[in-house]
Amino acid sequence: MIQIAIMGLGTVGTGVAKVVTENARQIERKLGEPLQVKTILVRHFKDGPYRQLMTDDFTKIEEDHAIRVVVETIGGVEAAYEYTKRALNAGKHVVTANKQLVAEKGAELLALAKKRGVNYLFEASVGGGIPVLHPLTQCMAANRIDEVYGILNGTTNYILTRMVRAGTTFADALKEAQEKGYAEADPTADVEGVDAGRKICILADLAFGCQVDPADVPMEGISRLSLRDVKIAQRAGYRVKLLGRAVRLPGGRTAYVAPHLIPEEQPLASVDDVFNAVVVRGNATGEVMFYGQGAGELPTASACVADVMEALQSSPRREEIGWEADPAGFEDPQALRSRYYFRIGGSLSAAAAAFGQVEILSEDGGETAFLTDCISGAEAGKQAEGLRVLACLRVLG
């Protein structure tokens, strides 16, 4: 009998307990012996099927030599960071879905796990139920990864889908997402791009082998996105999606989160509702896309339990993954070149005077929407200085 502990009994923690119980036969067949949740760390005791497993004392996990793996689903950094360090120091593997902790402290915790001869695994921290990190570090190991980008947040993708399909405003689509349980009561981390930003940092860390500090990454969400721009883009053959992007540059690397116009013929344009998709571009494979449900109780729990099984099967320690803690070499994403979408208060002549040749998408009510030629972000900002800019979005591709 292999025994594990869970820290936190929210959505993901409950899902882990369910997956271990409901898929017990398949898990036992692959591990060669049964897997059992022995202890669950909680802040407050509550009645339910796991009441007899609960404790509010972490030392009950830390000092129990029978517990081989700890699944951290607390979230945040402070308590999760402290307990994760203590579990690793106690010689236990740790599995997590905590994107903030991995993005901010991952290099340190991976180094500690290596020192203690155990595993720190976090597949669920980026794609929920989508297997991304393992293929990135193992299946594509023969590639130089040049770019990783994708739709990394299901809440914002649902909101954008409703804006396109039903003509719903951002505010109404957000309210609908909250009513369906897709968005938190405080949706700031989702709609302002912070959640996607933490995920793209982890992907960049693994793809490029060096720390990308979340504090350095520009994160722009969709809270200021107008339905008017979504509709103009749709009529012109584009879909608006919130993307996280990490790009290898000649002298380093960069990353950011921002809404983009995506040509409707590209696969990402058809990823709708709460689904996520991650595209990895290798110098040998070209582009490979991973698609599926990026959040939710059981998809995320499935990835956590898969990491538990991997930690046990590769015990004492799986082949090394990780990255350098030094964040040097991160460059401003404004250096990246792409076409830009602008909507301005003014005429075509004003747009042409600022940008030269442009592609007009809409002229209506004293406003002009257009696409520029391929320019850098810095050039886009400088050339638009004399215009009354109502909207500005990057174009993918």
Secondary structure, DSSP 8 states (H G I E B T S, - for coil): -EEEEEE--SHHHHHHHHHHHHTHHHHHHHHSS-EEEEEEE-SS---STTGGGEES-THHHHT-TTEEEEEE---SSHHHHHHHHHHHHTT-EEEE--HHHHHHHHHHHHHHHHHHT--EE-THHHHTTS--HHIIIIITTTS-EEEEEEE--HHHHHHHHHHHHH---HHHHHHHHHHTTSS-SS-HHHHTTHHHHHHHHHHHHHHHSB---GGGS-B--STT--HHHHHHHHHTTEEEEEEEEEEEETTEEEEEEEEEEEETTSGGGG--TTEEEEEEEETTTEEEEEEEE--SHHHHHHHHHHHHHHHHHTTT--S----BS--TTB--GGG-EEEEEEEEES-HHHHHHHHSS-EEEEEETTEEEEE--SEEHHHHHHHTTTS-EEEEEEE--
